[in-house]
Amino acid sequence: MKRERLHFFPNEPSLLKKGVRFAVGTSFWWSPAFLMSVLDWGTLPMAVYYGLLGGSMIHPSFRSVVLDANSIFWGVYDRFMTSRDVSAVLRETMINAGLTEKRVKERYDYLNGKSLGKEEVIIYPAVGIEKDEANYYLRFRMLPGQTKKQWESKVDAFVQALSGRLVGCEIGEGCVSMTVNYKPFTGDEPYYKRDEDPYLILGYEPGQLVRWEFNKYPHCLIVGPTGSGKSTFMRNLLIQFPRSWTLRILDGKRIEFPFMRRYGYDVAVGADAFVRYVDEAQREVERRAKMLEERGINEYRDAGLEPYFLLVDEFIYLIEEVPSQKPRGGQSEREKVWVKLQDIALRGRALYS
């Protein structure tokens, strides 16, 4: 999600500042008329311009263009007002939480060379604010003399003041960073991955998407009772796969994934396909292991290789279909499959996922 930077106001902005920002925000509508008046073009060009502008609002395609253009200007005012509102909440919270200092400052009239008396001013920690569609990202620079313990006991005050939930907080050396979720994700649509980085989105949690970075955490266990949605969850993962990744799907029940062939996915059913795909994956392990050994590296992406996935749904159905009869002096087909799966699991992490 794209973040936008907000400004922290130590004091309530003046009416003049608010008026200027509002004028900028609405300038898309009034500035052409003002410019035509300055140039003394008369009322006819104004009437034509605003007539065309009003007519363009009728058609959905043109209306979206006009509204997008207006949002460029209105966004300036909207960010200003959001900054003002959030700043007011943060100022009040810091004062009530005892995280500010009061200092006496002497006012001086440099033009006339005389003192105007003393006034008390409030010193706030330096504040950085960013915002996206669900979270506020706050960063505070502690005032001299403040401690981690002081801030640890006040974090919840900021969360409550912003009517949100705490996503994360880090209190370091002189700095405090916190993420406050003010608007929950709906999660009503599947997530579509737009890049080829090695991760998949597992779902949503307060304030953020949950990423599975499978290079760092190579194991993912999906469990649940019958009918709880395990296969549906896996389908939501599969639609994120970039086409450059290798994905082989084995459907033990023969009903959950075959329809995905229509969308270009490699889906197979039955014991013969199971054995064939396991053989193929094990050969890929050997190929990649040899390549990495020759190049003196131990990470598949360093060799320009892409992730390789073998997805087995209802494994027990498939393994039970593989013949278990042993030929004289040899291994059964099922035992061979087990040996290859062990090799894939043991060496696979560094080689392809």
CORZISUL-V336251 format. One record per backbone hydrogen bond with DSSP energy under -1.0 kcal/mol. CO is the residue of the C=O (numbers start at 1). NH is the residue of the N-H. E is the energy in kcal/mol with one decimal. If there is no record, write none. Layout:
BEGIN
<<CO | NH | E> <CO | NH | E>>
END
This chain:
BEGIN
<<4 | 131 | -2.1> <14 | 18 | -2.1> <15 | 19 | -2.6> <16 | 20 | -2.5> <17 | 21 | -2.4> <18 | 22 | -2.3> <19 | 23 | -2.2> <20 | 24 | -2.2> <21 | 25 | -2.6> <22 | 26 | -1.7> <24 | 27 | -1.1> <26 | 29 | -1.6> <26 | 30 | -1.4> <27 | 31 | -2.2> <30 | 34 | -2.1> <31 | 35 | -2.8> <32 | 36 | -2.4> <33 | 37 | -2.0> <34 | 38 | -2.3> <35 | 39 | -2.1> <36 | 41 | -2.5> <43 | 47 | -2.5> <44 | 48 | -2.6> <45 | 49 | -2.8> <46 | 50 | -2.7> <47 | 51 | -1.8> <48 | 52 | -2.5> <49 | 53 | -2.4> <50 | 54 | -2.4> <51 | 55 | -2.4> <52 | 56 | -2.2> <55 | 58 | -1.5> <59 | 63 | -2.9> <60 | 64 | -2.0> <61 | 65 | -1.3> <62 | 66 | -2.3> <63 | 67 | -2.7> <64 | 68 | -2.2> <65 | 69 | -2.2> <66 | 70 | -2.4> <67 | 71 | -2.1> <70 | 74 | -3.1> <71 | 75 | -2.1> <74 | 78 | -2.8> <75 | 79 | -2.6> <76 | 80 | -1.7> <77 | 81 | -2.6> <78 | 82 | -2.4> <79 | 83 | -2.6> <80 | 84 | -2.3> <81 | 85 | -2.5> <82 | 86 | -2.8> <83 | 87 | -2.5> <84 | 88 | -2.1> <85 | 89 | -1.7> <86 | 90 | -2.5> <87 | 91 | -3.0> <88 | 92 | -2.1> <89 | 93 | -2.2> <90 | 94 | -2.7> <91 | 95 | -2.2> <92 | 96 | -2.5> <93 | 97 | -2.2> <94 | 99 | -2.8> <95 | 98 | -1.3> <101 | 123 | -3.5> <103 | 121 | -3.3> <105 | 119 | -2.9> <107 | 116 | -2.7> <108 | 110 | -1.1> <109 | 113 | -1.5> <109 | 114 | -1.6> <114 | 109 | -3.2> <117 | 107 | -3.0> <119 | 105 | -3.5> <121 | 103 | -2.7> <123 | 101 | -2.0> <126 | 141 | -2.3> <128 | 139 | -2.1> <129 | 6 | -2.5> <130 | 137 | -3.1> <131 | 4 | -2.8> <134 | 182 | -2.0> <134 | 183 | -1.7> <135 | 132 | -2.2> <136 | 180 | -2.7> <137 | 130 | -1.9> <138 | 178 | -2.4> <139 | 128 | -2.7> <140 | 176 | -2.3> <143 | 146 | -2.2> <147 | 151 | -1.5> <148 | 152 | -2.8> <149 | 153 | -1.4> <151 | 154 | -1.5> <154 | 158 | -1.1> <155 | 159 | -1.7> <156 | 160 | -2.5> <157 | 161 | -2.1> <158 | 162 | -1.9> <159 | 164 | -2.4> <160 | 163 | -1.3> <165 | 181 | -3.3> <168 | 179 | -2.9> <170 | 177 | -2.9> <172 | 174 | -1.4> <174 | 142 | -2.5> <175 | 172 | -2.4> <176 | 140 | -2.9> <177 | 170 | -3.1> <178 | 138 | -2.9> <179 | 167 | -2.9> <179 | 168 | -1.2> <180 | 136 | -2.8> <181 | 165 | -2.0> <197 | 199 | -2.1> <200 | 212 | -3.6> <203 | 210 | -2.9> <205 | 208 | -2.2> <208 | 205 | -2.5> <210 | 202 | -3.0> <212 | 200 | -1.6> <212 | 214 | -1.3> <213 | 216 | -1.0> <213 | 217 | -2.9> <225 | 228 | -1.8> <229 | 233 | -2.4> <230 | 234 | -2.2> <231 | 235 | -2.2> <232 | 236 | -1.8> <233 | 237 | -1.1> <234 | 238 | -2.4> <235 | 239 | -1.8> <237 | 240 | -1.4> <238 | 241 | -1.7> <242 | 245 | -1.5> <246 | 309 | -3.0> <248 | 311 | -3.3> <249 | 268 | -2.6> <250 | 313 | -2.9> <257 | 260 | -2.3> <258 | 261 | -2.0> <259 | 262 | -1.3> <260 | 263 | -1.3> <260 | 265 | -1.8> <261 | 264 | -2.0> <265 | 267 | -1.0> <266 | 249 | -2.4> <268 | 251 | -2.5> <270 | 274 | -1.8> <271 | 275 | -2.6> <272 | 276 | -2.3> <273 | 277 | -2.8> <274 | 278 | -2.2> <275 | 279 | -2.5> <276 | 280 | -2.3> <277 | 281 | -2.5> <278 | 282 | -2.4> <279 | 283 | -2.3> <280 | 284 | -1.9> <281 | 285 | -1.8> <282 | 286 | -2.0> <283 | 287 | -2.6> <284 | 288 | -2.7> <285 | 289 | -2.6> <286 | 290 | -2.2> <287 | 291 | -2.1> <288 | 292 | -2.7> <289 | 293 | -2.1> <290 | 294 | -2.3> <291 | 295 | -1.7> <292 | 297 | -2.1> <299 | 302 | -1.1> <300 | 305 | -1.9> <301 | 304 | -1.5> <307 | 246 | -2.4> <309 | 248 | -2.5> <311 | 250 | -2.9> <313 | 252 | -2.2> <314 | 318 | -1.2> <315 | 319 | -2.7> <316 | 320 | -1.7> <323 | 334 | -1.8> <327 | 330 | -2.0> <332 | 336 | -2.1> <333 | 337 | -1.9> <334 | 338 | -2.2> <335 | 339 | -2.3> <336 | 340 | -2.2> <337 | 341 | -2.5> <338 | 342 | -2.2> <339 | 343 | -1.9> <340 | 344 | -2.5> <341 | 345 | -2.5> <342 | 346 | -2.4> <343 | 347 | -2.5> <344 | 348 | -1.8> <348 | 352 | -2.7> <348 | 353 | -1.1> <350 | 300 | -1.5> <352 | 308 | -2.5>>
END
